[in-house]
């Protein structure tokens, strides 16, 4: 492991590796990425693969519109040849109640005004798009045709190959125990008992970010909330888009992976900071019951694997990006509140810009700085969801 | 592995029959830097197919141990995920909600 680098990135998930990728693209190759566990062991490898720009705040929409452009660029670049892909197969929100259809109509006006082409679907259009859906319970639906999916491990290993070929060093099972600050400036980190010196340090350590930053007296308001997901055995393609059951509490979703397995998830009430071994016996019934009403044939499908991952959650459910007022040359990219995988490429671009230009290049990102919690400048949602 | 059409050697040795992973795939992944089973699992899909690793994990563990010059018991096993054996969704539909039990 190198002892002295230009940029030290802590966390080898999608954020850390995308930041390394964007730094290379801007000519910075003296970069070390460390992770306390195996590659993508945290929230990246536990996510349910969906990608969209149809959010309800200007910040999320603007960042993810750029994010989707970057996913497409990634997929058509050398990363695509290494297996990374973006399948723009859309998101479909299904409403069971008439009043939700009215709400969708309001949402599409908001999305359209921000340049995201969501639209309402007629029942016939819905049947055509998702032919295996039981529309008897459905009052209406909304489509985001720009949304899609990709596969975290294909993405991670494509990025890993690219960055290591371009002289970035990636060391796994190497824990950054504390950051080192001298006269108000970060100068490196202590990694497995070794002091690594760096001009810039980026904390992209997901659920471990809060504890690591505490070592230099910074306490970010992040809670690690367990979220549950499962995948079934693989089957032939049944439908393309990610389908969301809007009117069921906890908003269950189902999406079929490229290999054919159905990913399913639903938010259930959870206690922050419980360990990732906290499996819930009630989760699988809670997610499959509503989804089986929409897709009755799912009852014959077999559940293969069930796991827990953290939503690294902030008070306004938006990421924390950028530099600190207290410590110079220290940057953070965490607190994605469940959207870190889809935001990976845009995270990489704007953190690399921030380090090299002193600004992220996307003005909306400047509102996501850590100091917003101190001054009470939380991000506002333009439509209240739920 | 991603459903691509593979050009196979005349007699490829498969370690994973769920995802068509061969001995050569495993060796290549190790040489490219995957030095533990958690990494190989995510890189190749071993242990994540319908057999949940019952066939492939002991074989891959052996290849990895030989390649790294370690004993078998020095190689850490990957996390096992419930429900271990694939279970039809139908069975979960019959389950009673925790709240329903506490009400009665």
Boltz contact constraints between the chains, C-beta under 6 A:
constraints:
  - contact:
      token1: [A, 38]
      token2: [B, 36]
      max_distance: 6.0
  - contact:
      token1: [A, 38]
      token2: [B, 38]
      max_distance: 6.0
  - contact:
      token1: [A, 38]
      token2: [B, 39]
      max_distance: 6.0
  - contact:
      token1: [A, 39]
      token2: [B, 39]
      max_distance: 6.0
  - contact:
      token1: [A, 153]
      token2: [B, 42]
      max_distance: 6.0
  - contact:
      token1: [A, 157]
      token2: [B, 43]
      max_distance: 6.0
  - contact:
      token1: [A, 233]
      token2: [B, 50]
      max_distance: 6.0
  - contact:
      token1: [A, 233]
      token2: [B, 86]
      max_distance: 6.0
  - contact:
      token1: [A, 282]
      token2: [B, 98]
      max_distance: 6.0
  - contact:
      token1: [A, 284]
      token2: [B, 92]
      max_distance: 6.0
  - contact:
      token1: [A, 285]
      token2: [B, 92]
      max_distance: 6.0
  - contact:
      token1: [A, 285]
      token2: [B, 95]
      max_distance: 6.0
  - contact:
      token1: [A, 288]
      token2: [B, 89]
      max_distance: 6.0
  - contact:
      token1: [A, 288]
      token2: [B, 92]
      max_distance: 6.0
  - contact:
      token1: [A, 298]
      token2: [B, 89]
      max_distance: 6.0
  - contact:
      token1: [A, 299]
      token2: [B, 89]
      max_distance: 6.0
  - contact:
      token1: [A, 299]
      token2: [B, 90]
      max_distance: 6.0
  - contact:
      token1: [A, 301]
      token2: [B, 89]
      max_distance: 6.0
  - contact:
      token1: [A, 302]
      token2: [B, 86]
      max_distance: 6.0
  - contact:
      token1: [A, 302]
      token2: [B, 88]
      max_distance: 6.0
  - contact:
      token1: [A, 303]
      token2: [B, 83]
      max_distance: 6.0
  - contact:
      token1: [A, 303]
      token2: [B, 87]
      max_distance: 6.0
  - contact:
      token1: [A, 304]
      token2: [B, 86]
      max_distance: 6.0
  - contact:
      token1: [A, 305]
      token2: [B, 81]
      max_distance: 6.0
  - contact:
      token1: [A, 306]
      token2: [B, 82]
      max_distance: 6.0
  - contact:
      token1: [A, 307]
      token2: [B, 81]
      max_distance: 6.0
